Amino acid sequence: MRLALASATVLVLGACVQANDAADTVARNTAKSVVNGVVAQQFPGVNAAPITDCVIDNASRGEIFDIAKAGATGVTPSTVETVTTIASRPETVQCISKNGLGLFL
């Protein structure tokens, strides 16, 4: 009985982890799209992709989900502020610099 319960618990937890991973992946991809648009709008003519990657890589899970919401509801000044805040963090600035965009900043 205990073995069956333990096995069922492991299966349920495994399914939850997979569901969370899938949700994180969808949110991350949606947030990337939003950040890419914000960067392109704020800095026309700049290749936004490396900046976007650095912003996403240095955002918290909560920030990623907040940014991803803008994919459905539209970009607001709050969205732009969140992206700008993340972009100005030392780790993000370092990442952007490593990708050859140091002179841009």
MARVEX-697050 format. One line per field, with one value per residue: residue number from 1; residue in three letters; x, y, z of N, C-alpha, C in turn. Coordinates in steps of 0.02 Angstrom, whole numbers. Layout:
<rs>
drenti	[NUM ...]
dopa	[ALA ...]
n.px	[X ...]
n.py	[Y ...]
n.pz	[Z ...]
ca.px	[X ...]
ca.py	[Y ...]
ca.pz	[Z ...]
c.px	[X ...]
c.py	[Y ...]
c.pz	[Z ...]
</rs>
This chain:
<rs>
drenti	[1 2 3 4 5 6 7 8 9 10 11 12 13 14 15 16 17 18 19 20 21 22 23 24 25 26 27 28 29 30 31 32 33 34 35 36 37 38 39 40 41 42 43 44 45 46 47 48 49 50 51 52 53 54 55 56 57 58 59 60 61 62 63 64 65 66 67 68 69 70 71 72 73 74 75 76 77 78 79 80 81 82 83 84 85 86 87 88 89 90 91 92 93 94 95 96 97 98 99 100 101 102 103 104 105]
dopa	[MET ARG LEU ALA LEU ALA SER ALA THR VAL LEU VAL LEU GLY ALA CYS VAL GLN ALA ASN ASP ALA ALA ASP THR VAL ALA ARG ASN THR ALA LYS SER VAL VAL ASN GLY VAL VAL ALA GLN GLN PHE PRO GLY VAL ASN ALA ALA PRO ILE THR ASP CYS VAL ILE ASP ASN ALA SER ARG GLY GLU ILE PHE ASP ILE ALA LYS ALA GLY ALA THR GLY VAL THR PRO SER THR VAL GLU THR VAL THR THR ILE ALA SER ARG PRO GLU THR VAL GLN CYS ILE SER LYS ASN GLY LEU GLY LEU PHE LEU]
n.px	[41 94 198 130 63 173 229 126 127 253 234 131 197 299 224 175 293 332 225 244 369 334 245 334 420 333 296 422 459 356 379 505 472 396 492 586 514 496 630 666 580 620 753 781 846 944 1010 901 896 1013 1011 884 896 987 913 803 872 915 805 683 578 449 452 467 344 259 299 268 129 98 105 -21 -107 -55 79 124 163 214 264 370 446 480 559 662 714 765 858 949 1017 1169 1217 1148 1190 1324 1312 1257 1363 1461 1411 1451 1393 1428 1471 1355 1280]
n.py	[-60 64 75 86 208 293 279 332 463 507 501 597 713 718 745 870 946 937 1006 1132 1163 1170 1278 1378 1381 1423 1549 1611 1613 1694 1810 1843 1882 1996 2077 2091 2168 2285 2327 2347 2451 2552 2569 2595 2514 2440 2278 2183 2056 2001 2084 2061 1925 1937 2015 1929 1819 1873 1906 1883 1742 1786 1913 1876 1812 1923 2007 1925 1925 2042 2005 1961 2060 2180 2297 2401 2557 2511 2386 2421 2489 2384 2304 2395 2414 2286 2279 2374 2320 2269 2139 2115 2220 2185 2065 2113 2193 2094 2038 2121 2245 2350 2481 2535 2556]
n.pz	[0 44 -46 -167 -146 -132 -259 -338 -292 -335 -474 -490 -444 -538 -654 -621 -617 -751 -809 -752 -807 -942 -940 -899 -1009 -1113 -1062 -1057 -1194 -1245 -1171 -1222 -1351 -1324 -1257 -1359 -1449 -1372 -1355 -1489 -1520 -1430 -1464 -1612 -1757 -1696 -1668 -1588 -1533 -1458 -1345 -1297 -1260 -1154 -1064 -1036 -982 -863 -792 -664 -623 -595 -655 -788 -811 -790 -895 -1002 -997 -1061 -1190 -1220 -1174 -1216 -1232 -1100 -1015 -894 -928 -1012 -919 -832 -917 -943 -814 -786 -889 -848 -741 -662 -699 -816 -897 -907 -979 -1099 -1140 -1161 -1274 -1373 -1377 -1301 -1334 -1377 -1263]
ca.px	[0 138 235 83 54 236 235 77 152 309 205 96 247 332 179 174 357 329 177 277 420 300 220 393 444 286 303 487 456 312 414 558 440 378 554 615 475 512 698 664 545 659 817 774 907 990 991 871 900 1060 987 826 921 1017 858 767 916 926 739 657 520 391 458 453 271 229 313 231 59 92 94 -93 -143 -23 135 106 223 241 303 432 484 508 614 717 743 805 914 999 1051 1239 1226 1120 1235 1383 1292 1251 1432 1495 1385 1477 1350 1451 1473 1286 1257]
ca.py	[0 122 78 112 279 327 280 380 530 523 514 662 766 722 779 941 975 944 1060 1195 1174 1190 1346 1421 1386 1465 1617 1636 1628 1752 1868 1860 1918 2062 2115 2106 2225 2344 2348 2374 2516 2600 2579 2575 2500 2397 2208 2175 1987 1990 2122 2023 1865 1958 2036 1870 1779 1907 1920 1832 1704 1831 1965 1845 1803 1989 2030 1881 1947 2095 1973 1954 2121 2238 2328 2461 2590 2468 2334 2454 2503 2320 2286 2444 2399 2225 2295 2416 2283 2257 2075 2122 2265 2144 2019 2152 2212 2035 2024 2171 2304 2396 2549 2558 2580]
ca.pz	[0 47 -109 -218 -131 -148 -332 -363 -274 -380 -540 -488 -439 -603 -700 -602 -638 -824 -823 -735 -858 -1004 -929 -899 -1078 -1150 -1036 -1078 -1265 -1253 -1144 -1270 -1406 -1298 -1244 -1424 -1475 -1332 -1372 -1558 -1519 -1393 -1497 -1683 -1795 -1658 -1666 -1522 -1508 -1403 -1287 -1272 -1225 -1090 -1019 -1014 -940 -798 -762 -618 -650 -590 -707 -853 -817 -798 -964 -1048 -998 -1110 -1255 -1230 -1158 -1247 -1195 -1063 -987 -841 -962 -1034 -858 -808 -962 -932 -749 -794 -934 -814 -688 -680 -733 -884 -934 -922 -1032 -1161 -1159 -1188 -1341 -1420 -1380 -1250 -1360 -1384 -1198]
c.px	[43 177 192 72 116 245 187 99 208 282 170 146 284 289 175 236 356 281 208 331 390 274 278 418 398 293 368 487 412 346 470 529 422 440 586 580 490 581 699 631 587 725 815 842 957 964 966 883 950 1039 929 848 949 963 821 809 926 860 720 598 458 393 443 378 236 239 272 157 47 85 21 -130 -116 30 110 169 255 284 371 476 517 567 674 752 789 867 968 1035 1123 1251 1202 1166 1299 1369 1289 1320 1470 1471 1402 1435 1369 1452 1404 1261 1292]
c.py	[63 131 107 187 319 332 330 452 552 539 581 719 774 758 853 978 986 1000 1128 1213 1199 1262 1396 1433 1432 1538 1648 1656 1689 1815 1890 1902 1989 2105 2135 2167 2290 2371 2379 2442 2570 2618 2556 2565 2456 2326 2192 2106 1977 2026 2084 1962 1883 1979 1975 1827 1808 1927 1865 1797 1749 1886 1937 1836 1871 2015 1989 1900 2001 2068 1966 2019 2184 2268 2393 2496 2548 2413 2363 2468 2439 2299 2331 2430 2338 2240 2337 2382 2268 2192 2079 2166 2227 2097 2055 2173 2154 2018 2079 2233 2356 2469 2578 2588 2644]
c.pz	[0 -18 -164 -208 -149 -224 -363 -350 -321 -450 -542 -486 -505 -654 -685 -625 -713 -843 -808 -786 -923 -997 -930 -970 -1119 -1127 -1059 -1152 -1279 -1229 -1191 -1327 -1384 -1289 -1311 -1455 -1438 -1350 -1442 -1560 -1485 -1427 -1569 -1716 -1760 -1662 -1596 -1492 -1452 -1338 -1255 -1233 -1157 -1040 -992 -967 -870 -765 -714 -651 -649 -643 -776 -863 -825 -869 -1014 -1052 -1050 -1181 -1271 -1221 -1191 -1201 -1164 -1040 -931 -871 -982 -973 -831 -851 -951 -866 -754 -836 -900 -756 -710 -719 -806 -926 -953 -981 -1099 -1186 -1190 -1258 -1391 -1425 -1329 -1273 -1367 -1320 -1179]
</rs>
